[in-house]
Amino acid sequence: MGFGFAGRAIGDLYEYTCALRGHDPGDRVEIVVLQEGERVTLPVAPGRR
């Protein structure tokens, strides 16, 4: 998995949008991002849109 959101693999913007809509503002989830060539898992709490 390259990138992820709340345990789901994210391949494009549409998958990210779908994963994000499955959570309420303030829900704590983990995201996986690429930072300097390394996968890093970060806790986040998305806000209101």
PDB file of all heavy atoms in Angstrom:
ATOM      1  N   MET A   1       0.849  -1.177   0.000  1.00  0.00           N
ATOM      2  CA  MET A   1       0.000   0.000   0.000  1.00  0.00           C
ATOM      3  C   MET A   1       0.889   1.233   0.000  1.00  0.00           C
ATOM      4  O   MET A   1       1.781   1.368   0.817  1.00  0.00           O
ATOM      5  CB  MET A   1      -0.905  -0.038   1.244  1.00  0.00           C
ATOM      6  CG  MET A   1      -1.714   1.216   1.443  1.00  0.00           C
ATOM      7  SD  MET A   1      -2.955   1.114   2.748  1.00  0.00           S
ATOM      8  CE  MET A   1      -1.958   1.119   4.214  1.00  0.00           C
ATOM      9  N   GLY A   2       0.627   2.149  -0.911  1.00  0.00           N
ATOM     10  CA  GLY A   2       1.384   3.377  -0.965  1.00  0.00           C
ATOM     11  C   GLY A   2       0.840   4.411   0.009  1.00  0.00           C
ATOM     12  O   GLY A   2       1.533   4.904   0.875  1.00  0.00           O
ATOM     13  N   PHE A   3      -0.428   4.724  -0.137  1.00  0.00           N
ATOM     14  CA  PHE A   3      -1.072   5.704   0.717  1.00  0.00           C
ATOM     15  C   PHE A   3      -2.308   5.059   1.319  1.00  0.00           C
ATOM     16  O   PHE A   3      -2.911   4.184   0.726  1.00  0.00           O
ATOM     17  CB  PHE A   3      -1.483   6.941  -0.084  1.00  0.00           C
ATOM     18  CG  PHE A   3      -0.321   7.612  -0.752  1.00  0.00           C
ATOM     19  CD1 PHE A   3       0.009   7.329  -2.055  1.00  0.00           C
ATOM     20  CD2 PHE A   3       0.458   8.506  -0.049  1.00  0.00           C
ATOM     21  CE1 PHE A   3       1.089   7.938  -2.671  1.00  0.00           C
ATOM     22  CE2 PHE A   3       1.545   9.120  -0.650  1.00  0.00           C
ATOM     23  CZ  PHE A   3       1.856   8.833  -1.964  1.00  0.00           C
ATOM     24  N   GLY A   4      -2.714   5.533   2.493  1.00  0.00           N
ATOM     25  CA  GLY A   4      -3.887   4.957   3.112  1.00  0.00           C
ATOM     26  C   GLY A   4      -4.618   5.940   3.997  1.00  0.00           C
ATOM     27  O   GLY A   4      -4.058   6.948   4.438  1.00  0.00           O
ATOM     28  N   PHE A   5      -5.890   5.629   4.245  1.00  0.00           N
ATOM     29  CA  PHE A   5      -6.728   6.452   5.106  1.00  0.00           C
ATOM     30  C   PHE A   5      -7.620   5.502   5.886  1.00  0.00           C
ATOM     31  O   PHE A   5      -8.401   4.750   5.286  1.00  0.00           O
ATOM     32  CB  PHE A   5      -7.570   7.417   4.272  1.00  0.00           C
ATOM     33  CG  PHE A   5      -8.444   8.327   5.090  1.00  0.00           C
ATOM     34  CD1 PHE A   5      -7.981   9.560   5.506  1.00  0.00           C
ATOM     35  CD2 PHE A   5      -9.720   7.943   5.454  1.00  0.00           C
ATOM     36  CE1 PHE A   5      -8.774  10.398   6.263  1.00  0.00           C
ATOM     37  CE2 PHE A   5     -10.525   8.771   6.207  1.00  0.00           C
ATOM     38  CZ  PHE A   5     -10.053   9.995   6.614  1.00  0.00           C
ATOM     39  N   ALA A   6      -7.478   5.505   7.199  1.00  0.00           N
ATOM     40  CA  ALA A   6      -8.314   4.674   8.077  1.00  0.00           C
ATOM     41  C   ALA A   6      -8.298   3.204   7.665  1.00  0.00           C
ATOM     42  O   ALA A   6      -9.315   2.537   7.643  1.00  0.00           O
ATOM     43  CB  ALA A   6      -9.737   5.213   8.125  1.00  0.00           C
ATOM     44  N   GLY A   7      -7.127   2.711   7.311  1.00  0.00           N
ATOM     45  CA  GLY A   7      -6.974   1.302   6.969  1.00  0.00           C
ATOM     46  C   GLY A   7      -7.319   0.940   5.537  1.00  0.00           C
ATOM     47  O   GLY A   7      -7.236  -0.220   5.162  1.00  0.00           O
ATOM     48  N   ARG A   8      -7.725   1.902   4.727  1.00  0.00           N
ATOM     49  CA  ARG A   8      -8.069   1.647   3.331  1.00  0.00           C
ATOM     50  C   ARG A   8      -6.946   2.128   2.426  1.00  0.00           C
ATOM     51  O   ARG A   8      -6.400   3.205   2.625  1.00  0.00           O
ATOM     52  CB  ARG A   8      -9.336   2.401   2.943  1.00  0.00           C
ATOM     53  CG  ARG A   8     -10.571   1.894   3.643  1.00  0.00           C
ATOM     54  CD  ARG A   8     -11.788   2.708   3.303  1.00  0.00           C
ATOM     55  NE  ARG A   8     -12.092   2.670   1.882  1.00  0.00           N
ATOM     56  CZ  ARG A   8     -13.203   3.140   1.357  1.00  0.00           C
ATOM     57  NH1 ARG A   8     -14.103   3.693   2.128  1.00  0.00           N
ATOM     58  NH2 ARG A   8     -13.411   3.078   0.062  1.00  0.00           N
ATOM     59  N   ALA A   9      -6.626   1.318   1.430  1.00  0.00           N
ATOM     60  CA  ALA A   9      -5.642   1.740   0.434  1.00  0.00           C
ATOM     61  C   ALA A   9      -6.246   2.849  -0.417  1.00  0.00           C
ATOM     62  O   ALA A   9      -7.411   2.791  -0.792  1.00  0.00           O
ATOM     63  CB  ALA A   9      -5.248   0.562  -0.457  1.00  0.00           C
ATOM     64  N   ILE A  10      -5.460   3.876  -0.688  1.00  0.00           N
ATOM     65  CA  ILE A  10      -5.914   5.012  -1.479  1.00  0.00           C
ATOM     66  C   ILE A  10      -5.047   5.110  -2.730  1.00  0.00           C
ATOM     67  O   ILE A  10      -3.837   5.302  -2.634  1.00  0.00           O
ATOM     68  CB  ILE A  10      -5.810   6.325  -0.664  1.00  0.00           C
ATOM     69  CG1 ILE A  10      -6.618   6.236   0.628  1.00  0.00           C
ATOM     70  CG2 ILE A  10      -6.220   7.514  -1.512  1.00  0.00           C
ATOM     71  CD1 ILE A  10      -8.106   6.051   0.454  1.00  0.00           C
ATOM     72  N   GLY A  11      -5.682   4.988  -3.887  1.00  0.00           N
ATOM     73  CA  GLY A  11      -4.948   5.043  -5.144  1.00  0.00           C
ATOM     74  C   GLY A  11      -5.145   6.341  -5.905  1.00  0.00           C
ATOM     75  O   GLY A  11      -4.347   6.692  -6.755  1.00  0.00           O
ATOM     76  N   ASP A  12      -6.253   7.035  -5.600  1.00  0.00           N
ATOM     77  CA  ASP A  12      -6.512   8.288  -6.296  1.00  0.00           C
ATOM     78  C   ASP A  12      -7.436   9.169  -5.458  1.00  0.00           C
ATOM     79  O   ASP A  12      -7.884   8.777  -4.381  1.00  0.00           O
ATOM     80  CB  ASP A  12      -7.102   8.046  -7.696  1.00  0.00           C
ATOM     81  CG  ASP A  12      -8.400   7.268  -7.667  1.00  0.00           C
ATOM     82  OD1 ASP A  12      -9.206   7.423  -6.724  1.00  0.00           O
ATOM     83  OD2 ASP A  12      -8.637   6.499  -8.619  1.00  0.00           O
ATOM     84  N   LEU A  13      -7.710  10.347  -5.963  1.00  0.00           N
ATOM     85  CA  LEU A  13      -8.524  11.325  -5.247  1.00  0.00           C
ATOM     86  C   LEU A  13      -9.936  10.804  -4.976  1.00  0.00           C
ATOM     87  O   LEU A  13     -10.519  11.072  -3.931  1.00  0.00           O
ATOM     88  CB  LEU A  13      -8.590  12.634  -6.035  1.00  0.00           C
ATOM     89  CG  LEU A  13      -9.362  13.776  -5.401  1.00  0.00           C
ATOM     90  CD1 LEU A  13      -8.751  14.164  -4.061  1.00  0.00           C
ATOM     91  CD2 LEU A  13      -9.396  14.975  -6.323  1.00  0.00           C
ATOM     92  N   TYR A  14     -10.487  10.031  -5.903  1.00  0.00           N
ATOM     93  CA  TYR A  14     -11.844   9.512  -5.734  1.00  0.00           C
ATOM     94  C   TYR A  14     -11.916   8.512  -4.586  1.00  0.00           C
ATOM     95  O   TYR A  14     -12.868   8.513  -3.804  1.00  0.00           O
ATOM     96  CB  TYR A  14     -12.339   8.891  -7.036  1.00  0.00           C
ATOM     97  CG  TYR A  14     -12.373   9.902  -8.162  1.00  0.00           C
ATOM     98  CD1 TYR A  14     -11.420   9.886  -9.162  1.00  0.00           C
ATOM     99  CD2 TYR A  14     -13.349  10.901  -8.192  1.00  0.00           C
ATOM    100  CE1 TYR A  14     -11.425  10.825 -10.178  1.00  0.00           C
ATOM    101  CE2 TYR A  14     -13.367  11.851  -9.198  1.00  0.00           C
ATOM    102  CZ  TYR A  14     -12.408  11.811 -10.193  1.00  0.00           C
ATOM    103  OH  TYR A  14     -12.412  12.757 -11.184  1.00  0.00           O
ATOM    104  N   GLU A  15     -10.916   7.656  -4.454  1.00  0.00           N
ATOM    105  CA  GLU A  15     -10.882   6.705  -3.330  1.00  0.00           C
ATOM    106  C   GLU A  15     -10.712   7.436  -2.008  1.00  0.00           C
ATOM    107  O   GLU A  15     -11.308   7.060  -1.001  1.00  0.00           O
ATOM    108  CB  GLU A  15      -9.751   5.691  -3.535  1.00  0.00           C
ATOM    109  CG  GLU A  15     -10.023   4.721  -4.652  1.00  0.00           C
ATOM    110  CD  GLU A  15      -8.874   3.772  -4.894  1.00  0.00           C
ATOM    111  OE1 GLU A  15      -7.833   3.865  -4.214  1.00  0.00           O
ATOM    112  OE2 GLU A  15      -9.008   2.920  -5.786  1.00  0.00           O
ATOM    113  N   TYR A  16      -9.907   8.494  -2.014  1.00  0.00           N
ATOM    114  CA  TYR A  16      -9.717   9.295  -0.803  1.00  0.00           C
ATOM    115  C   TYR A  16     -11.034   9.956  -0.394  1.00  0.00           C
ATOM    116  O   TYR A  16     -11.426   9.928   0.768  1.00  0.00           O
ATOM    117  CB  TYR A  16      -8.635  10.354  -1.025  1.00  0.00           C
ATOM    118  CG  TYR A  16      -8.545  11.348   0.101  1.00  0.00           C
ATOM    119  CD1 TYR A  16      -8.037  10.981   1.337  1.00  0.00           C
ATOM    120  CD2 TYR A  16      -9.003  12.650  -0.068  1.00  0.00           C
ATOM    121  CE1 TYR A  16      -7.971  11.882   2.382  1.00  0.00           C
ATOM    122  CE2 TYR A  16      -8.930  13.566   0.966  1.00  0.00           C
ATOM    123  CZ  TYR A  16      -8.417  13.183   2.192  1.00  0.00           C
ATOM    124  OH  TYR A  16      -8.369  14.072   3.218  1.00  0.00           O
ATOM    125  N   THR A  17     -11.741  10.550  -1.366  1.00  0.00           N
ATOM    126  CA  THR A  17     -13.015  11.207  -1.079  1.00  0.00           C
ATOM    127  C   THR A  17     -14.014  10.222  -0.505  1.00  0.00           C
ATOM    128  O   THR A  17     -14.711  10.522   0.472  1.00  0.00           O
ATOM    129  CB  THR A  17     -13.577  11.854  -2.362  1.00  0.00           C
ATOM    130  OG1 THR A  17     -12.638  12.807  -2.851  1.00  0.00           O
ATOM    131  CG2 THR A  17     -14.900  12.551  -2.098  1.00  0.00           C
ATOM    132  N   CYS A  18     -14.096   9.037  -1.063  1.00  0.00           N
ATOM    133  CA  CYS A  18     -15.008   7.996  -0.581  1.00  0.00           C
ATOM    134  C   CYS A  18     -14.648   7.591   0.851  1.00  0.00           C
ATOM    135  O   CYS A  18     -15.515   7.463   1.709  1.00  0.00           O
ATOM    136  CB  CYS A  18     -14.964   6.797  -1.516  1.00  0.00           C
ATOM    137  SG  CYS A  18     -16.126   5.498  -1.086  1.00  0.00           S
ATOM    138  N   ALA A  19     -13.367   7.398   1.124  1.00  0.00           N
ATOM    139  CA  ALA A  19     -12.929   7.017   2.470  1.00  0.00           C
ATOM    140  C   ALA A  19     -13.220   8.131   3.464  1.00  0.00           C
ATOM    141  O   ALA A  19     -13.670   7.876   4.588  1.00  0.00           O
ATOM    142  CB  ALA A  19     -11.435   6.692   2.458  1.00  0.00           C
ATOM    143  N   LEU A  20     -13.001   9.360   3.083  1.00  0.00           N
ATOM    144  CA  LEU A  20     -13.233  10.501   3.959  1.00  0.00           C
ATOM    145  C   LEU A  20     -14.711  10.647   4.302  1.00  0.00           C
ATOM    146  O   LEU A  20     -15.067  10.915   5.451  1.00  0.00           O
ATOM    147  CB  LEU A  20     -12.717  11.780   3.293  1.00  0.00           C
ATOM    148  CG  LEU A  20     -12.757  13.059   4.112  1.00  0.00           C
ATOM    149  CD1 LEU A  20     -11.934  12.908   5.389  1.00  0.00           C
ATOM    150  CD2 LEU A  20     -12.243  14.221   3.284  1.00  0.00           C
ATOM    151  N   ARG A  21     -15.572  10.425   3.340  1.00  0.00           N
ATOM    152  CA  ARG A  21     -17.025  10.545   3.572  1.00  0.00           C
ATOM    153  C   ARG A  21     -17.543   9.496   4.545  1.00  0.00           C
ATOM    154  O   ARG A  21     -18.613   9.664   5.112  1.00  0.00           O
ATOM    155  CB  ARG A  21     -17.774  10.440   2.258  1.00  0.00           C
ATOM    156  CG  ARG A  21     -17.644  11.683   1.433  1.00  0.00           C
ATOM    157  CD  ARG A  21     -18.468  11.595   0.183  1.00  0.00           C
ATOM    158  NE  ARG A  21     -18.337  12.831  -0.572  1.00  0.00           N
ATOM    159  CZ  ARG A  21     -18.567  12.933  -1.848  1.00  0.00           C
ATOM    160  NH1 ARG A  21     -18.955  11.887  -2.541  1.00  0.00           N
ATOM    161  NH2 ARG A  21     -18.420  14.099  -2.454  1.00  0.00           N
ATOM    162  N   GLY A  22     -16.791   8.436   4.756  1.00  0.00           N
ATOM    163  CA  GLY A  22     -17.206   7.386   5.687  1.00  0.00           C
ATOM    164  C   GLY A  22     -16.938   7.733   7.138  1.00  0.00           C
ATOM    165  O   GLY A  22     -17.161   6.907   8.018  1.00  0.00           O
ATOM    166  N   HIS A  23     -16.460   8.947   7.401  1.00  0.00           N
ATOM    167  CA  HIS A  23     -16.129   9.364   8.765  1.00  0.00           C
ATOM    168  C   HIS A  23     -16.735  10.729   9.052  1.00  0.00           C
ATOM    169  O   HIS A  23     -16.916  11.544   8.145  1.00  0.00           O
ATOM    170  CB  HIS A  23     -14.608   9.410   8.950  1.00  0.00           C
ATOM    171  CG  HIS A  23     -13.983   8.068   8.830  1.00  0.00           C
ATOM    172  ND1 HIS A  23     -13.891   7.190   9.877  1.00  0.00           N
ATOM    173  CD2 HIS A  23     -13.454   7.427   7.762  1.00  0.00           C
ATOM    174  CE1 HIS A  23     -13.330   6.083   9.471  1.00  0.00           C
ATOM    175  NE2 HIS A  23     -13.050   6.195   8.178  1.00  0.00           N
ATOM    176  N   ASP A  24     -17.024  10.962  10.312  1.00  0.00           N
ATOM    177  CA  ASP A  24     -17.566  12.253  10.742  1.00  0.00           C
ATOM    178  C   ASP A  24     -16.432  13.199  11.103  1.00  0.00           C
ATOM    179  O   ASP A  24     -15.336  12.754  11.478  1.00  0.00           O
ATOM    180  CB  ASP A  24     -18.462  12.068  11.970  1.00  0.00           C
ATOM    181  CG  ASP A  24     -19.725  11.293  11.643  1.00  0.00           C
ATOM    182  OD1 ASP A  24     -20.277  11.510  10.550  1.00  0.00           O
ATOM    183  OD2 ASP A  24     -20.156  10.478  12.481  1.00  0.00           O
ATOM    184  N   PRO A  25     -16.684  14.520  11.017  1.00  0.00           N
ATOM    185  CA  PRO A  25     -15.669  15.481  11.457  1.00  0.00           C
ATOM    186  C   PRO A  25     -15.244  15.187  12.896  1.00  0.00           C
ATOM    187  O   PRO A  25     -16.088  14.900  13.748  1.00  0.00           O
ATOM    188  CB  PRO A  25     -16.380  16.833  11.363  1.00  0.00           C
ATOM    189  CG  PRO A  25     -17.426  16.618  10.322  1.00  0.00           C
ATOM    190  CD  PRO A  25     -17.877  15.189  10.511  1.00  0.00           C
ATOM    191  N   GLY A  26     -13.955  15.200  13.136  1.00  0.00           N
ATOM    192  CA  GLY A  26     -13.428  14.941  14.469  1.00  0.00           C
ATOM    193  C   GLY A  26     -13.095  13.490  14.749  1.00  0.00           C
ATOM    194  O   GLY A  26     -12.441  13.181  15.744  1.00  0.00           O
ATOM    195  N   ASP A  27     -13.553  12.562  13.882  1.00  0.00           N
ATOM    196  CA  ASP A  27     -13.169  11.152  14.054  1.00  0.00           C
ATOM    197  C   ASP A  27     -11.659  11.041  13.959  1.00  0.00           C
ATOM    198  O   ASP A  27     -11.034  11.631  13.084  1.00  0.00           O
ATOM    199  CB  ASP A  27     -13.776  10.267  12.955  1.00  0.00           C
ATOM    200  CG  ASP A  27     -15.234   9.953  13.165  1.00  0.00           C
ATOM    201  OD1 ASP A  27     -15.787  10.311  14.219  1.00  0.00           O
ATOM    202  OD2 ASP A  27     -15.829   9.334  12.255  1.00  0.00           O
ATOM    203  N   ARG A  28     -11.056  10.286  14.847  1.00  0.00           N
ATOM    204  CA  ARG A  28      -9.617  10.077  14.776  1.00  0.00           C
ATOM    205  C   ARG A  28      -9.340   8.870  13.897  1.00  0.00           C
ATOM    206  O   ARG A  28      -9.892   7.793  14.116  1.00  0.00           O
ATOM    207  CB  ARG A  28      -9.045   9.857  16.169  1.00  0.00           C
ATOM    208  CG  ARG A  28      -9.104  11.127  17.018  1.00  0.00           C
ATOM    209  CD  ARG A  28      -8.224  10.962  18.217  1.00  0.00           C
ATOM    210  NE  ARG A  28      -7.469  12.076  18.702  1.00  0.00           N
ATOM    211  CZ  ARG A  28      -6.673  12.901  18.054  1.00  0.00           C
ATOM    212  NH1 ARG A  28      -6.535  12.804  16.780  1.00  0.00           N
ATOM    213  NH2 ARG A  28      -6.000  13.850  18.654  1.00  0.00           N
ATOM    214  N   VAL A  29      -8.517   9.075  12.880  1.00  0.00           N
ATOM    215  CA  VAL A  29      -8.129   8.007  11.955  1.00  0.00           C
ATOM    216  C   VAL A  29      -6.626   8.107  11.716  1.00  0.00           C
ATOM    217  O   VAL A  29      -5.995   9.099  12.064  1.00  0.00           O
ATOM    218  CB  VAL A  29      -8.892   8.097  10.612  1.00  0.00           C
ATOM    219  CG1 VAL A  29     -10.375   7.912  10.813  1.00  0.00           C
ATOM    220  CG2 VAL A  29      -8.605   9.406   9.907  1.00  0.00           C
ATOM    221  N   GLU A  30      -6.072   7.066  11.128  1.00  0.00           N
ATOM    222  CA  GLU A  30      -4.658   7.096  10.760  1.00  0.00           C
ATOM    223  C   GLU A  30      -4.550   7.199   9.252  1.00  0.00           C
ATOM    224  O   GLU A  30      -5.322   6.579   8.520  1.00  0.00           O
ATOM    225  CB  GLU A  30      -3.946   5.837  11.245  1.00  0.00           C
ATOM    226  CG  GLU A  30      -3.770   5.814  12.744  1.00  0.00           C
ATOM    227  CD  GLU A  30      -2.897   4.652  13.200  1.00  0.00           C
ATOM    228  OE1 GLU A  30      -2.730   3.672  12.447  1.00  0.00           O
ATOM    229  OE2 GLU A  30      -2.392   4.739  14.327  1.00  0.00           O
ATOM    230  N   ILE A  31      -3.597   8.003   8.802  1.00  0.00           N
ATOM    231  CA  ILE A  31      -3.301   8.088   7.376  1.00  0.00           C
ATOM    232  C   ILE A  31      -1.871   7.601   7.159  1.00  0.00           C
ATOM    233  O   ILE A  31      -1.038   7.673   8.056  1.00  0.00           O
ATOM    234  CB  ILE A  31      -3.471   9.515   6.825  1.00  0.00           C
ATOM    235  CG1 ILE A  31      -2.534  10.507   7.521  1.00  0.00           C
ATOM    236  CG2 ILE A  31      -4.922   9.977   6.944  1.00  0.00           C
ATOM    237  CD1 ILE A  31      -2.482  11.866   6.862  1.00  0.00           C
ATOM    238  N   VAL A  32      -1.629   7.091   5.979  1.00  0.00           N
ATOM    239  CA  VAL A  32      -0.285   6.666   5.587  1.00  0.00           C
ATOM    240  C   VAL A  32       0.124   7.563   4.430  1.00  0.00           C
ATOM    241  O   VAL A  32      -0.596   7.671   3.435  1.00  0.00           O
ATOM    242  CB  VAL A  32      -0.258   5.186   5.157  1.00  0.00           C
ATOM    243  CG1 VAL A  32       1.136   4.791   4.702  1.00  0.00           C
ATOM    244  CG2 VAL A  32      -0.730   4.288   6.287  1.00  0.00           C
ATOM    245  N   VAL A  33       1.256   8.227   4.591  1.00  0.00           N
ATOM    246  CA  VAL A  33       1.771   9.138   3.567  1.00  0.00           C
ATOM    247  C   VAL A  33       3.218   8.779   3.252  1.00  0.00           C
ATOM    248  O   VAL A  33       3.859   8.038   3.996  1.00  0.00           O
ATOM    249  CB  VAL A  33       1.695  10.617   4.028  1.00  0.00           C
ATOM    250  CG1 VAL A  33       0.258  11.027   4.251  1.00  0.00           C
ATOM    251  CG2 VAL A  33       2.515  10.855   5.271  1.00  0.00           C
ATOM    252  N   LEU A  34       3.697   9.313   2.168  1.00  0.00           N
ATOM    253  CA  LEU A  34       5.098   9.134   1.789  1.00  0.00           C
ATOM    254  C   LEU A  34       5.846  10.396   2.175  1.00  0.00           C
ATOM    255  O   LEU A  34       5.487  11.491   1.763  1.00  0.00           O
ATOM    256  CB  LEU A  34       5.173   8.917   0.275  1.00  0.00           C
ATOM    257  CG  LEU A  34       6.279   8.025  -0.244  1.00  0.00           C
ATOM    258  CD1 LEU A  34       6.231   6.670   0.422  1.00  0.00           C
ATOM    259  CD2 LEU A  34       6.159   7.882  -1.740  1.00  0.00           C
ATOM    260  N   GLN A  35       6.871  10.238   3.018  1.00  0.00           N
ATOM    261  CA  GLN A  35       7.660  11.383   3.472  1.00  0.00           C
ATOM    262  C   GLN A  35       9.132  11.041   3.277  1.00  0.00           C
ATOM    263  O   GLN A  35       9.652  10.122   3.911  1.00  0.00           O
ATOM    264  CB  GLN A  35       7.360  11.689   4.935  1.00  0.00           C
ATOM    265  CG  GLN A  35       8.045  12.923   5.457  1.00  0.00           C
ATOM    266  CD  GLN A  35       7.636  13.227   6.886  1.00  0.00           C
ATOM    267  OE1 GLN A  35       7.359  12.321   7.667  1.00  0.00           O
ATOM    268  NE2 GLN A  35       7.614  14.484   7.229  1.00  0.00           N
ATOM    269  N   GLU A  36       9.772  11.776   2.389  1.00  0.00           N
ATOM    270  CA  GLU A  36      11.181  11.539   2.063  1.00  0.00           C
ATOM    271  C   GLU A  36      11.424  10.082   1.679  1.00  0.00           C
ATOM    272  O   GLU A  36      12.394   9.464   2.102  1.00  0.00           O
ATOM    273  CB  GLU A  36      12.073  11.977   3.218  1.00  0.00           C
ATOM    274  CG  GLU A  36      11.995  13.462   3.509  1.00  0.00           C
ATOM    275  CD  GLU A  36      12.909  13.892   4.641  1.00  0.00           C
ATOM    276  OE1 GLU A  36      13.758  13.099   5.079  1.00  0.00           O
ATOM    277  OE2 GLU A  36      12.757  15.043   5.071  1.00  0.00           O
ATOM    278  N   GLY A  37      10.500   9.518   0.891  1.00  0.00           N
ATOM    279  CA  GLY A  37      10.647   8.162   0.397  1.00  0.00           C
ATOM    280  C   GLY A  37      10.256   7.059   1.369  1.00  0.00           C
ATOM    281  O   GLY A  37      10.329   5.893   1.035  1.00  0.00           O
ATOM    282  N   GLU A  38       9.824   7.404   2.553  1.00  0.00           N
ATOM    283  CA  GLU A  38       9.428   6.427   3.571  1.00  0.00           C
ATOM    284  C   GLU A  38       7.941   6.553   3.860  1.00  0.00           C
ATOM    285  O   GLU A  38       7.396   7.650   3.906  1.00  0.00           O
ATOM    286  CB  GLU A  38      10.196   6.664   4.875  1.00  0.00           C
ATOM    287  CG  GLU A  38      11.697   6.516   4.756  1.00  0.00           C
ATOM    288  CD  GLU A  38      12.133   5.078   4.562  1.00  0.00           C
ATOM    289  OE1 GLU A  38      11.486   4.175   5.132  1.00  0.00           O
ATOM    290  OE2 GLU A  38      13.111   4.868   3.819  1.00  0.00           O
ATOM    291  N   ARG A  39       7.277   5.411   4.086  1.00  0.00           N
ATOM    292  CA  ARG A  39       5.878   5.440   4.509  1.00  0.00           C
ATOM    293  C   ARG A  39       5.810   5.819   5.974  1.00  0.00           C
ATOM    294  O   ARG A  39       6.494   5.236   6.807  1.00  0.00           O
ATOM    295  CB  ARG A  39       5.234   4.078   4.309  1.00  0.00           C
ATOM    296  CG  ARG A  39       4.814   3.858   2.908  1.00  0.00           C
ATOM    297  CD  ARG A  39       3.968   2.610   2.789  1.00  0.00           C
ATOM    298  NE  ARG A  39       4.411   1.946   1.584  1.00  0.00           N
ATOM    299  CZ  ARG A  39       4.659   0.666   1.473  1.00  0.00           C
ATOM    300  NH1 ARG A  39       4.465  -0.128   2.474  1.00  0.00           N
ATOM    301  NH2 ARG A  39       5.081   0.170   0.351  1.00  0.00           N
ATOM    302  N   VAL A  40       4.970   6.798   6.278  1.00  0.00           N
ATOM    303  CA  VAL A  40       4.807   7.284   7.645  1.00  0.00           C
ATOM    304  C   VAL A  40       3.319   7.242   7.985  1.00  0.00           C
ATOM    305  O   VAL A  40       2.479   7.681   7.196  1.00  0.00           O
ATOM    306  CB  VAL A  40       5.323   8.739   7.777  1.00  0.00           C
ATOM    307  CG1 VAL A  40       5.117   9.261   9.183  1.00  0.00           C
ATOM    308  CG2 VAL A  40       6.787   8.821   7.376  1.00  0.00           C
ATOM    309  N   THR A  41       2.988   6.701   9.156  1.00  0.00           N
ATOM    310  CA  THR A  41       1.606   6.657   9.624  1.00  0.00           C
ATOM    311  C   THR A  41       1.399   7.793  10.609  1.00  0.00           C
ATOM    312  O   THR A  41       2.176   7.954  11.557  1.00  0.00           O
ATOM    313  CB  THR A  41       1.301   5.308  10.305  1.00  0.00           C
ATOM    314  OG1 THR A  41       1.538   4.259   9.363  1.00  0.00           O
ATOM    315  CG2 THR A  41      -0.136   5.239  10.778  1.00  0.00           C
ATOM    316  N   LEU A  42       0.348   8.583  10.367  1.00  0.00           N
ATOM    317  CA  LEU A  42       0.061   9.748  11.199  1.00  0.00           C
ATOM    318  C   LEU A  42      -1.382   9.717  11.691  1.00  0.00           C
ATOM    319  O   LEU A  42      -2.284   9.402  10.916  1.00  0.00           O
ATOM    320  CB  LEU A  42       0.260  11.041  10.392  1.00  0.00           C
ATOM    321  CG  LEU A  42       1.626  11.257   9.780  1.00  0.00           C
ATOM    322  CD1 LEU A  42       1.568  12.411   8.781  1.00  0.00           C
ATOM    323  CD2 LEU A  42       2.639  11.550  10.860  1.00  0.00           C
ATOM    324  N   PRO A  43      -1.623  10.083  12.956  1.00  0.00           N
ATOM    325  CA  PRO A  43      -3.002  10.206  13.422  1.00  0.00           C
ATOM    326  C   PRO A  43      -3.555  11.568  12.994  1.00  0.00           C
ATOM    327  O   PRO A  43      -2.848  12.571  13.059  1.00  0.00           O
ATOM    328  CB  PRO A  43      -2.865  10.123  14.945  1.00  0.00           C
ATOM    329  CG  PRO A  43      -1.500  10.642  15.215  1.00  0.00           C
ATOM    330  CD  PRO A  43      -0.651  10.258  14.027  1.00  0.00           C
ATOM    331  N   VAL A  44      -4.798  11.591  12.532  1.00  0.00           N
ATOM    332  CA  VAL A  44      -5.442  12.834  12.145  1.00  0.00           C
ATOM    333  C   VAL A  44      -6.886  12.837  12.621  1.00  0.00           C
ATOM    334  O   VAL A  44      -7.464  11.789  12.908  1.00  0.00           O
ATOM    335  CB  VAL A  44      -5.401  13.081  10.619  1.00  0.00           C
ATOM    336  CG1 VAL A  44      -3.987  13.204  10.113  1.00  0.00           C
ATOM    337  CG2 VAL A  44      -6.162  12.000   9.866  1.00  0.00           C
ATOM    338  N   ALA A  45      -7.469  14.024  12.701  1.00  0.00           N
ATOM    339  CA  ALA A  45      -8.891  14.192  13.007  1.00  0.00           C
ATOM    340  C   ALA A  45      -9.433  15.202  12.007  1.00  0.00           C
ATOM    341  O   ALA A  45      -9.336  16.406  12.231  1.00  0.00           O
ATOM    342  CB  ALA A  45      -9.085  14.668  14.435  1.00  0.00           C
ATOM    343  N   PRO A  46      -9.982  14.711  10.881  1.00  0.00           N
ATOM    344  CA  PRO A  46     -10.497  15.628   9.867  1.00  0.00           C
ATOM    345  C   PRO A  46     -11.549  16.571  10.444  1.00  0.00           C
ATOM    346  O   PRO A  46     -12.331  16.183  11.314  1.00  0.00           O
ATOM    347  CB  PRO A  46     -11.115  14.702   8.814  1.00  0.00           C
ATOM    348  CG  PRO A  46     -10.438  13.381   9.029  1.00  0.00           C
ATOM    349  CD  PRO A  46     -10.154  13.323  10.495  1.00  0.00           C
ATOM    350  N   GLY A  47     -11.567  17.793   9.932  1.00  0.00           N
ATOM    351  CA  GLY A  47     -12.545  18.784  10.382  1.00  0.00           C
ATOM    352  C   GLY A  47     -13.746  18.831   9.455  1.00  0.00           C
ATOM    353  O   GLY A  47     -13.886  18.025   8.548  1.00  0.00           O
ATOM    354  N   ARG A  48     -14.586  19.807   9.698  1.00  0.00           N
ATOM    355  CA  ARG A  48     -15.762  20.000   8.855  1.00  0.00           C
ATOM    356  C   ARG A  48     -15.357  20.579   7.516  1.00  0.00           C
ATOM    357  O   ARG A  48     -14.389  21.321   7.423  1.00  0.00           O
ATOM    358  CB  ARG A  48     -16.737  20.962   9.522  1.00  0.00           C
ATOM    359  CG  ARG A  48     -17.487  20.300  10.630  1.00  0.00           C
ATOM    360  CD  ARG A  48     -18.550  21.165  11.201  1.00  0.00           C
ATOM    361  NE  ARG A  48     -19.334  21.810  10.146  1.00  0.00           N
ATOM    362  CZ  ARG A  48     -20.001  22.931  10.312  1.00  0.00           C
ATOM    363  NH1 ARG A  48     -19.965  23.546  11.466  1.00  0.00           N
ATOM    364  NH2 ARG A  48     -20.691  23.448   9.320  1.00  0.00           N
ATOM    365  N   ARG A  49     -16.088  20.263   6.524  1.00  0.00           N
ATOM    366  CA  ARG A  49     -15.816  20.747   5.176  1.00  0.00           C
ATOM    367  C   ARG A  49     -16.505  22.053   4.938  1.00  0.00           C
ATOM    368  O   ARG A  49     -17.549  22.339   5.391  1.00  0.00           O
ATOM    369  CB  ARG A  49     -16.322  19.713   4.191  1.00  0.00           C
ATOM    370  CG  ARG A  49     -15.771  19.917   2.850  1.00  0.00           C
ATOM    371  CD  ARG A  49     -16.073  18.730   2.016  1.00  0.00           C
ATOM    372  NE  ARG A  49     -15.674  19.092   0.681  1.00  0.00           N
ATOM    373  CZ  ARG A  49     -16.294  18.720  -0.385  1.00  0.00           C
ATOM    374  NH1 ARG A  49     -17.303  17.924  -0.311  1.00  0.00           N
ATOM    375  NH2 ARG A  49     -15.884  19.085  -1.553  1.00  0.00           N
TER     376      ARG A  49
END
